[in-house]
């Protein structure tokens, strides 16, 4: 199981995302960023940051 805390990516947010694999987690992160933080698209630097903050739980 993979887990990402939104605050670890730099947002003032208590959101925690969980998925079976990193690809699914990245999809969730993009959806969360779009719907909660009004981020239209994740740039390459943000995706790199997200990948570095993913935890295995």
C-alpha positions as a printed NumPy array, in Angstrom:
array([[  0.   ,   0.   ,   0.   ],
       [  1.271,   3.476,  -0.912],
       [  0.441,   6.635,   1.029],
       [  0.905,  10.368,   0.469],
       [  0.285,  13.206,   2.91 ],
       [ -0.689,  16.334,   0.987],
       [  1.14 ,  18.561,   3.483],
       [  4.398,  16.774,   2.574],
       [  4.073,  18.159,  -0.946],
       [  3.806,  21.712,   0.383],
       [  0.084,  22.333,   0.699],
       [ -1.6  ,  23.448,   3.914],
       [ -3.828,  20.38 ,   3.842],
       [ -4.572,  17.43 ,   6.109],
       [ -5.412,  15.17 ,   3.154],
       [ -3.964,  11.658,   3.096],
       [ -4.162,   9.597,  -0.086],
       [ -3.761,   5.823,  -0.229],
       [ -3.581,   3.408,  -3.137],
       [ -2.298,  -0.053,  -3.991],
       [  0.48 ,   1.323,  -6.214],
       [  2.277,   4.539,  -7.073],
       [  0.553,   5.029, -10.438],
       [ -2.88 ,   4.949,  -8.815],
       [ -1.667,   7.26 ,  -6.062],
       [ -0.422,   9.775,  -8.649],
       [ -3.859,   9.731, -10.3  ],
       [ -5.473,  10.382,  -6.932],
       [ -2.987,  13.179,  -6.204],
       [ -3.758,  14.87 ,  -9.529],
       [ -7.5  ,  14.622,  -8.868],
       [ -7.061,  15.913,  -5.295],
       [ -4.91 ,  18.824,  -6.483],
       [ -7.485,  19.74 ,  -9.123],
       [-10.603,  19.483,  -6.948],
       [ -9.277,  20.69 ,  -3.586],
       [ -6.424,  23.046,  -4.472],
       [ -7.589,  24.281,  -7.903],
       [ -4.356,  23.089,  -9.557],
       [ -5.227,  22.483, -13.187],
       [ -2.259,  20.272, -14.056],
       [  0.738,  18.938, -12.141],
       [  4.049,  20.068, -13.608],
       [  7.077,  17.771, -13.794],
       [  8.687,  19.264, -10.691],
       [  5.549,  18.647,  -8.624],
       [  5.272,  15.057,  -9.862],
       [  8.92 ,  14.519,  -8.88 ],
       [  8.195,  15.952,  -5.431],
       [  5.111,  13.764,  -5.046],
       [  7.073,  10.646,  -6.008],
       [  9.749,  11.487,  -3.436],
       [  7.137,  11.818,  -0.667],
       [  5.259,   8.572,  -1.297],
       [  5.494,   6.149,   1.623],
       [  5.027,   2.41 ,   1.656],
       [  2.683,   1.396,   4.486]])
